[in-house]
Amino acid sequence: MKIVAVSGYKNSGKTTLCRELIQALSNRGLSVGYIKRSHENVTSSVNTDSGSVTAITGCRGRHPLPCGGTAAGIPSLLWGDDGFRMEFKSPNNHQTDPYEAAGEFFPTADIVILEGGKDLALPKIWVSLPDEDIPDLPGIFAVYDRHRAGDGDRRYGVNDLDRLASVITDKAELSFRSARVYIGGRELPMKDFVADFISGGVTGMIGALKKPDGAEEKDEVRVYIRKR
């Protein structure tokens, strides 16, 4: 899983480009996650029902157990008629690592598009305003300028979306991996043969167990190992 930031100044068109890239990458059969970076508070106020829950002291993680002393809050899933939204309060205003967040919420994604994060050390596409000088920021590998044509190299225009999607795909170094292991939200690097060994061992043992009603052999298997 690779994170690519789409960065730029206000009203440069970052959200529009994110939508276009997500569609282009999805059309290629890739699983895509999306994170929008904001410097504003995003969790509900403690005066609301969900906010009062996310403020509770508990263990950090998606499936917390009482551990005492970690002011991480309890994750809240808001269930509405149109879908779901997860809220998770970071401990003591801790700035979560983007790879940690992506691993926590998008463990099966091939690529995660992060909107914003211009100061983060991530590979990034800079969305340019008209006649703007490109800033000296870490990780910029492409400049998207919908106001003029691309140059066939680093600068991409409005008609170069497919070419830009190809570059992102190449940067993600995509390959089918039969198993992924995350520790603390970060994906553990491993060779394909190691992934196959893990996948074969786990699925072999699970094959001897009684499966839930409706489960099929082709279904994705998730294993959570909780350290005491």
Order of alpha helices (4+ residues) and beta strands (2+ residues): beta-alpha-beta-alpha-beta-beta-alpha-beta-beta-beta-beta-alpha-beta-beta-alpha
